[in-house]
Amino acid sequence: MPGMAGSNALALAPDVLVRGAGAVGLAAALALARQGLRVALLGQPTAPSISTPGSTPGGTDIRAYALNGASVDLLTELKVWEAIPAAARTQVHEMRIEGDDGASVLEFSAWNSALAELAWIVDAAALDAALREAVRFAPHIERVAAPVSASLTLLAEGKDSATRAALGSRMVRRSYGHQAIAARLEATRPHAGLARQWFRAPDVLALLPMDQPRHDHGLALVWSVPDERVAQLLALTDEAFEAELAQATAGAAGELRLIGARAAWPLSIGRAEPLHGPGWLLLGDAAHVVHPLAGQGLNLGLADVASLARILTERESWRSPGDVRLLARHARARAGDTLAMGTLTDGLLHLFSHPSPWARELRNRGLGLVNHLPPLKRLLTRAALGR
């Protein structure tokens, strides 16, 4: 059974058991509790460890989330967005993507699309803290130390969920043979709300604007490199690593200085099957994993939450939250977006990492072509916003 009675069973049986206290699990608990559903939350927040993706050997979480408009709308509705410190959320007004010929460029601008911003870059630790605080004061949510029986069990335990396997769902995952190196940087030039990304086969390097630790001069680094180079880059002194960054970015963002340690984690693409069963449903990375080059991982998870909350709000009065027809509705509603994002990021990565001359010519010509088609750029921008 998805939920089993524990010694700390609630006085009233919960409607929903959420397994997982990461960003997606916390958001799901908040969203469903707002409907008056009784929610049991299993999974205590713990300090990040060296084995936690995005955490340094000292246990510091250096992840940064790129959140689209739909994710911000959900967090605003949950009364979480404004609780995040202003310095921990930075607007992206422009994006510049460069190919590996040194000349091909694709640029996006919020101003040209009549938008306030293209995205927000958010400190992961600050978002998680705001979600935990909201849960602490939310009615209808109770933390539990062991599984309890519920009409619906939501699995938001991440890509390595053990409960998923126990329920007979299998994550079919393919490794990219790459790892993401993350770090926080300070630049001599102000970022001015500009996100930069370089495709230098086989690497993908992104510098994301962050107002931490210094307003308008902070950056979050996400650098996808082949497995065989990871240990070498992590072993470099700070000065040598900064020199590698200077070469990779050609100094476009100014001189870059490391703030703290570096972290790395393996990259893969995967999708679980089945996504739901009688009384249980997978959410977030437990359901699907994509490459971070488009920054859509958490956005997909929060979109899962928004979809489920909408379907449960609209459900027939005689259906319980765990009704298999409701879960099937959610799965159908999310299938297109998750498949499209996985296919897009996978295709882009293979195109931009392929060493052959024809692939190099195709990708660089493609960047230049799209850059000269404003209607297509506006369409891509709106799609990325999730609205």
Secondary structure, 3 states (H helix, E strand, C coil): CCCCCCCCCCCCCCCEEEECCCHHHHHHHHHHHCCCCCEEEECCCCCCCCCCCCECCCCCECCEEEECHHHHHHHHHCCCHHHCCHHHEEEECEEEEECCCCCCEEEEECHHHCCCCCEEEEEHHHHHHHHHHHHHHCCCEEEECCCCCCCEEEECCCCCCHHHHHCCCEEEEEEEEEEEEEEEEEECCCCCCEEEEEEECCEEEEEEEECCCCCCCEEEEEEEEEHHHHHHHHHCCHHHHHHHHHHHHCCCCCCEEECCCCEEEEEEEEEEECCEECCEEECHHHCEECCHHHCCHHHHHHHHHHHHHHHHHCCCCCCCCCCHHHHHHHHHHHHHHHHHHHHHHHHHHHHHHCCCHHHHHHHHHHHHHHHCCHHHHHHHHHHHHCC
